[in-house]
Amino acid sequence: MTSRSVHFFAAAASVAALLAASAPLPAQEHAAHWTYSGANGPDHWGAQDPAFATCSSGHRQSPIDIESSTAAALPPIEFSYRAFPLTVTDTHHTFQVNVPAGSGGIAVGGDHYELVQFHFHHPSEERIHGKHYAMVAHLVHKNDKGELAVVAVLIHQGAANGHLNPIFDNFPAEGSENKVAGSNFDPMELLPAKHGYYTFEGSLTTPPCTEHVRWFVLKEPIQASAGQVGQFATRYPHNARPTQALNARNVEDTRD
């Protein structure tokens, strides 16, 4: 399976629900209360609400452990993000930055997707050869057909990352948002120097776990200091769904 041969089918009427579910804003949450542990945790999502059934019945769920992959002649991801006024929102599940229309996106081969929002998980939801990273940023995109693509930027605990400070130093109170005065944020600053990637067909990693989402996991991580990781973990010590079965999927990766 190559990325050019995969077709992603998502009903246009469900786009708002899909985007909300990828890291929902408080006003957009489903009636069912879900969490990352306990009686409302990931093992129980599929039974909590009929709308969440795919969380337990789906066969192309995310995240996954990328234990092996097939090198392929994949097109590069062309990033064209532009800076925008920064607002950080606490969604009750993560910290999220909603991106205004016209702030750019990605092109992969002949496919173009606009950046809609990005958010963070601790630890990384994805594993690479069984290894979690300290955190991950998920950049959620949508094309003009309503199809979704997520770029995952792994975050290794190491040196301090000044590019994260405008976000991490302005986390709002729970369930609220913080418009950061005088701050424009350029999502290009979230990216590593190299853009080689793994790719596969997956799902949203939160309820309703809708499938037919195109995933790009960048191979090279960025860094954040222990203090920065701690800033996030103070509010969200664990907001990562466990890895899901690969089933019959093939993971491809770029040759760089």
TIROSE-712046 format. One record per residue: x, y, z of N, C-alpha, C in turn; chain; residue number from 1. Coordinates in steps of 0.2 Angstrom, whole numbers. Example, Ala and Ser with C-alpha at 12.3 -4.5 7.8 and 13.67 -1.06 7.14 Angstrom:
BEGIN
<tifi <66 -28 39> <62 -22 39> <66 -16 39> 'A' 1> <tifi <64 -11 35> <68 -5 36> <64 0 39> 'A' 2> 
//
This chain:
BEGIN
<tifi <4 -6 0> <0 0 0> <4 6 0> 'A' 1> <tifi <4 11 -5> <7 17 -5> <3 22 -3> 'A' 2> <tifi <6 28 -1> <1 34 1> <-3 36 -5> 'A' 3> <tifi <-1 35 -11> <-4 38 -17> <-10 33 -18> 'A' 4> <tifi <-10 27 -16> <-16 22 -17> <-21 22 -12> 'A' 5> <tifi <-20 25 -6> <-24 25 -1> <-30 31 -2> 'A' 6> <tifi <-36 29 -1> <-41 34 -2> <-45 35 5> 'A' 7> <tifi <-46 41 6> <-49 43 13> <-56 45 12> 'A' 8> <tifi <-61 42 15> <-68 43 14> <-71 46 21> 'A' 9> <tifi <-72 52 21> <-76 54 28> <-81 59 25> 'A' 10> <tifi <-87 58 28> <-93 61 26> <-92 69 28> 'A' 11> <tifi <-94 73 24> <-93 80 25> <-97 83 31> 'A' 12> <tifi <-103 80 32> <-107 82 38> <-104 80 45> 'A' 13> <tifi <-99 76 45> <-96 74 51> <-89 77 52> 'A' 14> <tifi <-87 82 48> <-81 85 49> <-80 89 55> 'A' 15> <tifi <-85 93 57> <-85 96 64> <-84 92 69> 'A' 16> <tifi <-87 86 69> <-87 81 75> <-80 78 75> 'A' 17> <tifi <-77 77 69> <-70 74 69> <-65 79 72> 'A' 18> <tifi <-66 85 70> <-61 90 72> <-61 91 79> 'A' 19> <tifi <-68 91 82> <-68 92 89> <-66 86 93> 'A' 20> <tifi <-67 80 90> <-64 74 94> <-57 74 94> 'A' 21> <tifi <-53 77 89> <-46 76 89> <-43 79 95> 'A' 22> <tifi <-46 84 98> <-44 87 105> <-50 92 106> 'A' 23> <tifi <-56 90 108> <-62 94 108> <-61 100 113> 'A' 24> <tifi <-64 106 110> <-65 112 114> <-71 110 119> 'A' 25> <tifi <-71 114 125> <-76 112 130> <-83 112 127> 'A' 26> <tifi <-85 117 123> <-92 118 120> <-94 112 115> 'A' 27> <tifi <-89 109 113> <-90 104 107> <-90 97 110> 'A' 28> <tifi <-89 95 116> <-88 89 119> <-94 85 118> 'A' 29> <tifi <-93 78 117> <-99 74 117> <-102 73 124> 'A' 30> <tifi <-108 71 125> <-112 71 131> <-108 66 136> 'A' 31> <tifi <-106 60 133> <-102 55 137> <-95 58 139> 'A' 32> <tifi <-94 57 146> <-88 59 149> <-83 54 148> 'A' 33> <tifi <-77 56 145> <-72 51 144> <-65 54 147> 'A' 34> <tifi <-61 49 149> <-55 51 152> <-49 46 150> 'A' 35> <tifi <-43 47 152> <-38 43 151> <-36 37 156> 'A' 36> <tifi <-41 36 161> <-40 31 166> <-46 29 169> 'A' 37> <tifi <-46 24 172> <-52 22 176> <-58 20 172> 'A' 38> <tifi <-64 20 175> <-70 18 172> <-72 21 166> 'A' 39> <tifi <-70 27 165> <-71 31 158> <-65 31 154> 'A' 40> <tifi <-60 27 155> <-54 27 152> <-54 23 145> 'A' 41> <tifi <-48 23 141> <-48 20 134> <-51 13 134> 'A' 42> <tifi <-50 9 139> <-53 2 138> <-61 2 138> 'A' 43> <tifi <-64 8 140> <-71 8 140> <-74 13 135> 'A' 44> <tifi <-70 16 131> <-73 22 127> <-78 19 122> 'A' 45> <tifi <-77 13 119> <-82 10 114> <-89 9 117> 'A' 46> <tifi <-89 8 124> <-96 6 127> <-99 12 130> 'A' 47> <tifi <-96 18 130> <-99 24 133> <-104 27 130> 'A' 48> <tifi <-104 27 123> <-108 31 119> <-109 27 112> 'A' 49> <tifi <-115 26 109> <-115 23 102> <-110 27 97> 'A' 50> <tifi <-109 33 98> <-105 37 94> <-98 35 94> 'A' 51> <tifi <-96 32 100> <-89 30 101> <-88 22 99> 'A' 52> <tifi <-92 19 96> <-92 12 95> <-85 10 91> 'A' 53> <tifi <-83 14 87> <-77 13 83> <-71 12 87> 'A' 54> <tifi <-71 15 93> <-65 15 98> <-64 7 99> 'A' 55> <tifi <-69 3 99> <-68 -4 101> <-69 -8 95> 'A' 56> <tifi <-72 -6 90> <-74 -11 84> <-69 -9 78> 'A' 57> <tifi <-66 -4 78> <-62 -2 72> <-56 -6 71> 'A' 58> <tifi <-53 -7 65> <-48 -11 64> <-42 -7 61> 'A' 59> <tifi <-42 0 61> <-37 4 59> <-36 10 64> 'A' 60> <tifi <-35 8 70> <-35 13 75> <-28 16 77> 'A' 61> <tifi <-28 22 79> <-22 25 81> <-22 27 89> 'A' 62> <tifi <-16 27 92> <-9 27 89> <-7 20 88> 'A' 63> <tifi <-1 19 85> <2 12 85> <9 12 87> 'A' 64> <tifi <12 6 88> <19 6 89> <22 4 82> 'A' 65> <tifi <26 8 80> <29 7 73> <36 3 74> 'A' 66> <tifi <34 -4 74> <40 -8 75> <44 -10 69> 'A' 67> <tifi <40 -10 63> <44 -11 57> <40 -7 51> 'A' 68> <tifi <44 -5 46> <41 -1 40> <44 -3 34> 'A' 69> <tifi <41 -1 29> <43 -3 22> <46 4 19> 'A' 70> <tifi <52 4 17> <55 10 14> <51 11 7> 'A' 71> <tifi <49 17 5> <46 18 -1> <48 25 -4> 'A' 72> <tifi <47 26 -11> <48 32 -14> <42 37 -13> 'A' 73> <tifi <42 40 -7> <36 44 -5> <37 51 -6> 'A' 74> <tifi <32 55 -8> <33 62 -9> <35 66 -3> 'A' 75> <tifi <39 71 -3> <40 75 3> <34 78 6> 'A' 76> <tifi <34 80 12> <29 84 15> <31 92 14> 'A' 77> <tifi <27 96 10> <29 103 9> <25 107 14> 'A' 78> <tifi <29 110 19> <25 114 24> <25 121 22> 'A' 79> <tifi <19 124 23> <19 131 21> <15 135 27> 'A' 80> <tifi <16 134 33> <13 137 38> <15 145 39> 'A' 81> <tifi <10 149 41> <12 156 42> <10 158 49> 'A' 82> <tifi <13 163 52> <12 165 59> <5 168 60> 'A' 83> <tifi <2 167 66> <-5 170 67> <-5 172 75> 'A' 84> <tifi <-10 176 77> <-10 178 84> <-12 171 88> 'A' 85> <tifi <-8 171 94> <-8 165 98> <-14 165 103> 'A' 86> <tifi <-18 160 103> <-23 158 108> <-22 151 110> 'A' 87> <tifi <-21 150 117> <-20 143 120> <-26 141 123> 'A' 88> <tifi <-29 136 122> <-35 133 125> <-34 127 129> 'A' 89> <tifi <-37 127 135> <-37 121 139> <-44 117 137> 'A' 90> <tifi <-43 111 135> <-50 108 132> <-52 103 137> 'A' 91> <tifi <-49 102 143> <-50 97 148> <-47 90 147> 'A' 92> <tifi <-44 90 141> <-40 84 139> <-33 85 137> 'A' 93> <tifi <-32 92 135> <-25 94 133> <-25 101 132> 'A' 94> <tifi <-19 104 130> <-19 111 128> <-18 111 121> 'A' 95> <tifi <-22 115 118> <-24 116 111> <-23 123 108> 'A' 96> <tifi <-20 123 102> <-20 130 99> <-24 129 92> 'A' 97> <tifi <-29 133 92> <-34 133 86> <-31 138 81> 'A' 98> <tifi <-30 136 75> <-27 140 70> <-32 143 65> 'A' 99> <tifi <-31 150 64> <-36 154 60> <-35 151 53> 'A' 100> <tifi <-41 152 49> <-41 150 42> <-36 155 38> 'A' 101> <tifi <-32 152 33> <-27 156 29> <-20 155 32> 'A' 102> <tifi <-19 151 37> <-13 151 40> <-8 145 38> 'A' 103> <tifi <-10 143 32> <-6 138 28> <-7 131 30> 'A' 104> <tifi <-3 126 27> <-4 119 28> <1 115 25> 'A' 105> <tifi <-1 109 23> <4 105 20> <2 102 13> 'A' 106> <tifi <7 101 9> <5 97 2> <10 91 2> 'A' 107> <tifi <6 85 0> <10 79 0> <8 76 -7> 'A' 108> <tifi <13 76 -11> <11 74 -18> <6 79 -21> 'A' 109> <tifi <0 77 -23> <-5 81 -26> <-10 83 -21> 'A' 110> <tifi <-9 81 -15> <-14 83 -10> <-12 88 -5> 'A' 111> <tifi <-17 93 -4> <-16 99 0> <-21 99 6> 'A' 112> <tifi <-18 100 12> <-22 100 18> <-20 107 22> 'A' 113> <tifi <-26 110 25> <-25 116 29> <-24 114 36> 'A' 114> <tifi <-20 118 39> <-19 117 47> <-25 120 50> 'A' 115> <tifi <-28 116 55> <-34 118 58> <-32 119 66> 'A' 116> <tifi <-28 115 69> <-27 115 76> <-21 111 77> 'A' 117> <tifi <-17 112 83> <-13 107 85> <-13 107 93> 'A' 118> <tifi <-11 101 96> <-12 100 103> <-6 95 105> 'A' 119> <tifi <-6 93 111> <0 89 114> <-3 84 118> 'A' 120> <tifi <2 78 118> <0 72 123> <7 71 127> 'A' 121> <tifi <6 68 133> <11 67 137> <9 60 140> 'A' 122> <tifi <14 55 139> <19 54 135> <17 54 127> 'A' 123> <tifi <21 53 123> <19 52 116> <14 46 115> 'A' 124> <tifi <9 47 111> <5 42 110> <8 36 105> 'A' 125> <tifi <12 39 100> <15 34 96> <21 31 100> 'A' 126> <tifi <23 25 98> <29 22 100> <33 20 93> 'A' 127> <tifi <40 21 94> <44 19 89> <49 13 91> 'A' 128> <tifi <48 7 88> <51 1 91> <50 1 98> 'A' 129> <tifi <44 2 101> <42 0 108> <44 6 112> 'A' 130> <tifi <47 12 110> <49 17 114> <44 23 113> 'A' 131> <tifi <42 25 119> <38 32 120> <43 37 120> 'A' 132> <tifi <41 43 118> <45 49 119> <41 53 124> 'A' 133> <tifi <45 58 127> <42 62 132> <35 65 131> 'A' 134> <tifi <34 68 125> <28 71 123> <27 70 115> 'A' 135> <tifi <22 72 112> <21 73 105> <16 79 104> 'A' 136> <tifi <17 82 98> <13 87 96> <9 84 90> 'A' 137> <tifi <2 85 90> <-2 82 84> <-4 89 80> 'A' 138> <tifi <-2 89 74> <-4 95 70> <-10 92 65> 'A' 139> <tifi <-16 94 66> <-22 92 63> <-24 96 57> 'A' 140> <tifi <-24 93 51> <-26 96 45> <-32 94 42> 'A' 141> <tifi <-35 98 37> <-41 96 34> <-40 98 26> 'A' 142> <tifi <-43 94 22> <-43 96 15> <-50 99 13> 'A' 143> <tifi <-50 101 6> <-57 104 4> <-62 99 4> 'A' 144> <tifi <-60 92 4> <-66 87 4> <-68 85 11> 'A' 145> <tifi <-65 88 16> <-66 86 23> <-62 81 26> 'A' 146> <tifi <-57 78 22> <-53 73 24> <-47 75 29> 'A' 147> <tifi <-45 71 34> <-41 74 39> <-34 70 38> 'A' 148> <tifi <-28 74 40> <-22 72 40> <-18 75 46> 'A' 149> <tifi <-15 70 50> <-11 73 56> <-4 72 55> 'A' 150> <tifi <0 77 57> <7 76 57> <9 76 64> 'A' 151> <tifi <13 71 66> <15 70 73> <22 72 74> 'A' 152> <tifi <24 76 78> <30 79 80> <32 76 87> 'A' 153> <tifi <37 71 87> <39 68 93> <43 73 97> 'A' 154> <tifi <43 73 103> <47 78 108> <51 74 113> 'A' 155> <tifi <57 74 112> <62 71 116> <64 75 122> 'A' 156> <tifi <64 73 128> <66 77 134> <74 78 133> 'A' 157> <tifi <76 84 133> <83 86 132> <84 93 134> 'A' 158> <tifi <86 97 129> <88 104 129> <81 108 129> 'A' 159> <tifi <81 114 132> <76 118 132> <74 120 125> 'A' 160> <tifi <68 121 124> <66 123 117> <62 130 117> 'A' 161> <tifi <66 135 115> <63 142 116> <57 143 112> 'A' 162> <tifi <56 139 106> <50 140 102> <44 138 105> 'A' 163> <tifi <44 133 110> <38 131 114> <36 136 119> 'A' 164> <tifi <41 141 121> <39 145 127> <33 149 126> 'A' 165> <tifi <31 152 120> <25 156 120> <19 152 121> 'A' 166> <tifi <19 145 120> <13 141 122> <14 139 129> 'A' 167> <tifi <20 136 131> <20 132 137> <20 137 143> 'A' 168> <tifi <22 144 142> <22 149 147> <16 152 148> 'A' 169> <tifi <11 150 144> <4 154 144> <-2 149 144> 'A' 170> <tifi <-1 143 147> <-6 138 148> <-12 142 152> 'A' 171> <tifi <-18 141 150> <-23 144 153> <-26 140 159> 'A' 172> <tifi <-30 143 163> <-34 139 168> <-38 134 165> 'A' 173> <tifi <-40 129 169> <-43 123 166> <-50 125 163> 'A' 174> <tifi <-51 123 157> <-57 124 153> <-58 131 150> 'A' 175> <tifi <-52 135 150> <-52 142 148> <-47 143 142> 'A' 176> <tifi <-47 149 140> <-42 150 134> <-38 157 136> 'A' 177> <tifi <-32 157 133> <-28 163 135> <-25 166 128> 'A' 178> <tifi <-28 172 127> <-25 175 121> <-19 179 123> 'A' 179> <tifi <-13 177 120> <-7 179 122> <-6 186 118> 'A' 180> <tifi <-6 191 122> <-5 198 120> <2 199 116> 'A' 181> <tifi <1 201 110> <7 203 106> <11 197 104> 'A' 182> <tifi <8 191 104> <12 186 102> <9 183 95> 'A' 183> <tifi <13 182 90> <12 179 84> <16 172 84> 'A' 184> <tifi <13 167 83> <16 160 83> <16 157 76> 'A' 185> <tifi <22 155 74> <23 152 68> <24 144 69> 'A' 186> <tifi <19 140 66> <20 133 67> <26 130 64> 'A' 187> <tifi <29 133 59> <36 131 57> <41 129 62> 'A' 188> <tifi <40 133 68> <45 132 73> <44 126 77> 'A' 189> <tifi <38 122 76> <37 116 79> <41 110 76> 'A' 190> <tifi <43 111 70> <46 106 66> <53 105 67> 'A' 191> <tifi <55 98 66> <63 97 66> <66 99 60> 'A' 192> <tifi <72 99 59> <76 101 53> <75 96 47> 'A' 193> <tifi <74 90 49> <73 85 43> <65 83 44> 'A' 194> <tifi <62 81 38> <55 80 38> <54 73 35> 'A' 195> <tifi <58 68 36> <57 61 34> <51 59 38> 'A' 196> <tifi <48 54 36> <42 52 40> <40 45 39> 'A' 197> <tifi <36 42 44> <32 36 43> <25 38 41> 'A' 198> <tifi <21 34 37> <15 35 36> <10 29 36> 'A' 199> <tifi <4 30 38> <-1 24 38> <-8 27 38> 'A' 200> <tifi <-13 23 37> <-20 25 38> <-22 23 45> 'A' 201> <tifi <-25 28 49> <-27 27 56> <-33 30 57> 'A' 202> <tifi <-33 33 64> <-40 36 66> <-38 42 71> 'A' 203> <tifi <-43 45 73> <-42 50 78> <-40 46 85> 'A' 204> <tifi <-36 49 89> <-34 45 95> <-39 46 101> 'A' 205> <tifi <-44 50 100> <-49 51 105> <-56 50 103> 'A' 206> <tifi <-61 48 107> <-68 47 105> <-70 53 100> 'A' 207> <tifi <-73 51 94> <-76 44 93> <-71 40 89> 'A' 208> <tifi <-65 41 89> <-60 37 86> <-61 35 79> 'A' 209> <tifi <-64 40 75> <-66 39 68> <-60 37 64> 'A' 210> <tifi <-61 33 59> <-55 30 55> <-55 34 48> 'A' 211> <tifi <-50 32 44> <-49 35 37> <-45 42 39> 'A' 212> <tifi <-41 42 43> <-36 48 45> <-29 46 42> 'A' 213> <tifi <-26 51 38> <-20 50 36> <-15 52 41> 'A' 214> <tifi <-10 48 43> <-5 50 48> <2 50 45> 'A' 215> <tifi <6 55 47> <13 56 45> <16 57 52> 'A' 216> <tifi <21 53 54> <24 53 60> <32 55 58> 'A' 217> <tifi <34 61 60> <40 63 58> <46 59 62> 'A' 218> <tifi <51 57 58> <56 53 61> <60 56 66> 'A' 219> <tifi <62 63 64> <67 66 69> <63 70 74> 'A' 220> <tifi <64 69 80> <61 73 86> <63 80 87> 'A' 221> <tifi <59 84 90> <62 90 93> <63 89 100> 'A' 222> <tifi <66 94 103> <68 93 111> <63 98 115> 'A' 223> <tifi <63 96 121> <60 101 126> <63 99 133> 'A' 224> <tifi <64 104 137> <68 102 143> <63 99 148> 'A' 225> <tifi <66 96 154> <63 93 159> <58 98 162> 'A' 226> <tifi <60 104 163> <55 109 165> <49 110 161> 'A' 227> <tifi <50 110 154> <45 112 150> <40 106 150> 'A' 228> <tifi <43 100 150> <38 94 150> <34 94 157> 'A' 229> <tifi <38 96 162> <34 96 169> <29 101 169> 'A' 230> <tifi <30 107 165> <24 112 165> <18 109 162> 'A' 231> <tifi <19 105 157> <13 101 154> <10 96 159> 'A' 232> <tifi <15 92 161> <13 86 165> <9 88 172> 'A' 233> <tifi <11 94 174> <7 97 180> <0 97 179> 'A' 234> <tifi <-3 98 173> <-10 98 172> <-12 91 169> 'A' 235> <tifi <-8 89 165> <-10 82 161> <-4 77 162> 'A' 236> <tifi <-4 74 168> <2 69 169> <2 63 164> 'A' 237> <tifi <-4 61 161> <-5 56 157> <-11 57 152> 'A' 238> <tifi <-10 59 146> <-16 60 142> <-14 57 135> 'A' 239> <tifi <-12 50 135> <-11 47 129> <-15 40 129> 'A' 240> <tifi <-18 39 123> <-21 33 122> <-16 27 121> 'A' 241> <tifi <-17 21 124> <-12 16 123> <-12 14 115> 'A' 242> <tifi <-7 11 113> <-6 9 106> <-11 4 104> 'A' 243> <tifi <-13 4 98> <-18 -1 95> <-15 -6 91> 'A' 244> <tifi <-19 -11 89> <-17 -17 85> <-16 -14 78> 'A' 245> <tifi <-10 -16 75> <-9 -14 68> <-13 -17 63> 'A' 246> <tifi <-15 -24 65> <-20 -28 60> <-16 -28 53> 'A' 247> <tifi <-20 -27 48> <-17 -29 41> <-13 -23 38> 'A' 248> <tifi <-12 -18 42> <-9 -12 39> <-2 -12 38> 'A' 249> <tifi <0 -9 33> <8 -8 31> <10 -1 33> 'A' 250> <tifi <15 0 37> <18 6 38> <23 8 33> 'A' 251> <tifi <23 13 29> <28 15 25> <33 21 28> 'A' 252> <tifi <39 21 25> <43 27 27> <47 29 22> 'A' 253> <tifi <49 36 22> <53 39 17> <60 36 18> 'A' 254> <tifi <64 36 13> <71 33 12> <76 38 15> 'A' 255> <tifi <74 44 18> <79 48 21> <80 47 28> 'A' 256> 
//
